[in-house]
């Protein structure tokens, strides 16, 4: 089990939370713990476990302050089994320099997006590569 300290933002204030990451029976388990919430999700891949957790937090109008919640971060299909993803720049293919860890913290709430916004940016990035 790995432990990450991650802030979350409720639209007004930042709060501390803990994220526990483990593998259980071939599934990824994420446990989000804060003073006010405890949420547990299961999924086959770490990024999609994080997406599932973020969707639940979005219902509470909460943004998780980590790379995996950034608008411009998304894993390649080969990265799905791990905790790495790429920082995407429109019109540019990814390189090793674009790799980040999805559970690493971010401080700037303006780069954190909803799950739907993040996915739309990923599609836009894919389209931007076709026009080159």
Buried (B, 14 or more C-beta within 10 A) or exposed (E): EEEBEBBBBEEEEEBEBEBBBEEEEEEBBBBBBBEEBEBEBEBEBBBBBBBBBBEBBBEEEBBBBBBBBBBBBBBEEEBBEEBBBBBBEEEEEBEEEBBBBBBEEBEEBEBBBBBEEBEEBBEEBEEBEEEE
